[in-house]
């Protein structure tokens, strides 16, 4: 992290070649960088199609200039750029899954509340995907624990249980609280909070992740509103 306690962030544009990630990791290790987040992808369109992008957030060093110079000298690296970390750009993430109509209403509340907080300097983003079906929803719920900066999940629908409930329990163990709309099925029985009004559910989700609000899901765990 830098002197303000914020992680450093770098992106690397290079050829897509075998062993590049190893070479980059070795350089960062020599400089004492402790990697916190990494992401790699291949550009699929545009002028830089088929090139590789690597993104890192890391702590443990203050002299990032010498690190950038050595990374730039790796074979087939085109450029190395410094960035703000995603926590300063997009911030904490509210994830909303479920049926389209209910998801839209939860998102309405969440986006309106996030707007109030972001105007005051916070960074809270809202991610949604309308999905139906036990299998698809259970997979999506379980994957929330692997999403960077995901801070709370809202499940919006009319009936959820079975494998979805199993996934809810898994991500709760990973520190992701779950808000459920009032619905049929076993999900509400295991959710950290059950809310009848979808707009209110979105508002409460944002208030929970906010560093300036006083609402805490765990203080009302198991309650229904």
C-alpha positions in Angstrom: 0.0 0.0 0.0 1.1 3.6 -0.4 1.5 6.0 2.4 -2.3 6.7 2.6 -3.0 3.0 3.2 -4.6 2.5 -0.3 -3.3 -0.4 -2.4 -1.2 0.3 -5.4 -2.6 -0.8 -8.8 -0.9 -1.5 -12.1 -2.0 -2.8 -15.5 0.3 -4.5 -18.0 -0.4 -4.8 -21.8 1.6 -7.5 -23.5 1.6 -10.3 -26.0 -0.4 -13.3 -25.1 2.5 -15.7 -24.4 3.2 -18.7 -22.2 4.9 -17.9 -18.9 4.2 -14.1 -18.8 2.3 -14.3 -15.6 5.2 -16.2 -14.0 7.7 -13.6 -15.2 5.6 -10.7 -13.8 5.0 -12.4 -10.5 8.8 -13.1 -10.1 9.6 -9.4 -10.6 6.9 -8.3 -8.2 8.2 -10.8 -5.6 11.7 -9.5 -5.9 10.4 -6.0 -5.1 8.6 -7.3 -2.1 5.1 -6.7 -3.4 2.3 -8.6 -1.7 -0.3 -9.2 -4.4 -3.9 -8.6 -3.2 -5.8 -8.8 -6.4 -5.0 -10.1 -9.9 -7.0 -10.3 -13.1 -5.9 -11.5 -16.6 -7.8 -11.3 -19.8 -7.3 -11.3 -23.6 -8.7 -8.3 -25.6 -11.3 -9.6 -28.0 -11.8 -6.7 -30.3 -10.4 -3.3 -31.4 -6.9 -2.2 -32.4 -5.3 -4.2 -29.5 -7.2 -7.5 -30.2 -5.5 -10.6 -29.0 -3.2 -8.8 -26.6 -3.1 -9.7 -23.0 -4.0 -7.4 -20.1 -2.8 -8.1 -16.6 -4.1 -6.1 -13.6 -2.7 -6.2 -10.1 -3.4 -4.5 -6.8 -0.7 -4.9 -4.3 0.9 -3.7 -1.0 4.3 -3.8 0.6 6.4 -1.4 -1.5 6.7 2.3 -1.8 9.1 2.6 -4.8 6.7 1.7 -7.5 8.7 3.5 -10.2 11.6 1.0 -10.1 9.0 -1.9 -10.2 7.4 -0.3 -13.3 10.7 0.0 -15.0 11.6 -3.6 -14.4 8.2 -4.9 -15.5 8.5 -2.8 -18.7 11.7 -4.7 -19.5 10.0 -8.1 -19.5 10.0 -9.7 -23.0 6.9 -8.8 -25.1 5.5 -6.3 -22.6 4.1 -3.3 -24.4 3.3 -1.0 -21.5 2.8 -0.7 -17.8 0.4 1.9 -16.3 -0.4 3.0 -12.8 -4.0 3.3 -11.7 -6.2 4.0 -8.7 -7.4 0.7 -7.2 -11.0 -0.4 -8.0 -12.0 0.3 -4.4 -11.5 4.0 -5.0 -13.2 3.9 -8.4 -16.2 1.5 -8.1 -16.0 0.8 -4.3 -18.1 -1.7 -2.5 -20.5 -3.7 -4.6 -24.2 -4.5 -3.9 -25.2 -7.6 -5.9 -28.9 -8.2 -6.8 -30.1 -11.5 -8.3 -33.5 -13.0 -9.1 -36.6 -12.3 -11.2 -36.5 -9.3 -13.5 -39.4 -7.3 -12.1 -38.3 -7.7 -8.5 -34.6 -7.1 -9.4 -35.6 -3.8 -11.1 -37.4 -2.6 -8.0 -34.5 -3.5 -5.6 -32.1 -1.8 -8.0 -34.2 1.3 -8.0 -33.9 1.6 -4.2 -30.2 0.7 -4.2 -29.2 3.1 -7.0 -31.1 6.0 -5.4 -29.5 5.4 -2.0 -26.0 4.8 -3.5 -26.3 8.2 -5.3 -26.8 9.9 -2.0 -23.6 8.3 -0.5 -21.5 8.7 -3.6 -22.2 12.4 -3.8 -20.7 12.6 -0.3 -17.5 10.9 -1.4 -18.2 7.2 -0.9 -18.0 4.7 -3.7 -20.8 2.1 -3.8 -21.8 0.3 -7.1 -24.8 -1.8 -7.8 -24.6 -4.9 -10.0 -27.7 -6.8 -11.2 -28.6 -9.9 -13.3 -32.1 -11.1 -13.8 -32.1 -14.9 -13.5 -34.7 -17.7 -13.0 -34.3 -21.4 -12.3 -32.9 -23.1 -9.3 -29.7 -24.3 -11.0 -28.7 -21.0 -12.6 -29.5 -19.0 -9.5 -27.6 -21.4 -7.2 -24.5 -21.1 -9.3 -24.8 -17.4 -9.5 -25.3 -17.0 -5.7 -22.3 -19.2 -5.0 -20.1 -17.2 -7.4 -20.8 -14.0 -5.4 -18.1 -14.9 -2.9 -15.6 -14.8 -5.8 -16.6 -11.4 -7.0 -14.1 -8.7 -6.0 -15.4 -6.2 -3.4 -18.9 -7.9 -3.3 -20.2 -6.7 0.0 -23.9 -7.8 0.2 -26.3 -9.9 -1.8 -30.0 -9.2 -2.3 -32.2 -12.1 -3.6 -35.4 -10.9 -5.3 -38.0 -13.4 -6.4 -41.2 -15.2 -5.6 -39.9 -18.6 -4.7 -36.3 -19.8 -3.8 -35.0 -22.8 -2.0 -33.1 -26.1 -2.4 -29.7 -25.5 -4.0 -30.1 -21.8 -3.8 -30.4 -22.0 0.0 -27.3 -24.2 0.0 -25.4 -21.5 -1.9 -26.7 -18.8 0.4 -25.2 -20.7 3.4 -21.9 -21.1 1.6 -21.4 -17.4 0.9 -22.6 -16.4 4.4 -19.6 -18.4 5.7 -17.4 -16.4 3.4 -18.6 -13.1 5.0 -21.3 -12.1 2.4 -24.6 -11.1 4.2 -27.8 -12.0 2.3 -31.0 -9.9 2.2 -34.1 -11.8 0.9 -37.4 -10.4 -0.2 -40.3 -12.0 1.5 -41.0 -15.1 -0.7 -42.0 -18.8 -0.7 -39.2 -21.3 0.0 -36.4 -21.8 2.4 -34.2 -18.9 1.4 -35.9 -16.4 3.7 -35.4 -18.8 6.7 -31.6 -18.6 6.2 -31.2 -15.0 5.0 -29.7 -12.5 7.4 -32.6 -10.1 6.8 -36.0 -10.5 5.1 -37.7 -7.4 3.6 -41.2 -7.2 2.1 -40.7 -3.9 0.1 -38.1 -4.4 -2.7 -37.2 -0.7 -2.8 -36.5 -0.8 0.9 -34.4 -3.9 0.5 -32.2 -2.0 -2.0 -31.9 1.0 0.3 -31.0 -1.2 3.3 -28.3 -3.1 1.3 -26.6 0.1 0.5 -26.9 1.4 4.0 -25.2 -1.7 5.3 -22.1 -1.4 3.1 -21.8 2.3 3.6 -19.0 3.5 5.8 -21.1 6.5 6.9 -24.5 5.0 7.5 -25.4 3.5 10.9 -27.4 0.5 9.7 -25.8 -3.0 10.3 -27.6 -6.1 9.0 -26.0 -8.2 11.8 -27.6 -6.1 14.5 -31.1 -7.1 13.1 -30.1 -10.6 12.0 -33.1 -12.8 11.3 -35.6 -10.0 11.5 -38.4 -9.4 9.0 -39.6 -6.0 7.9 
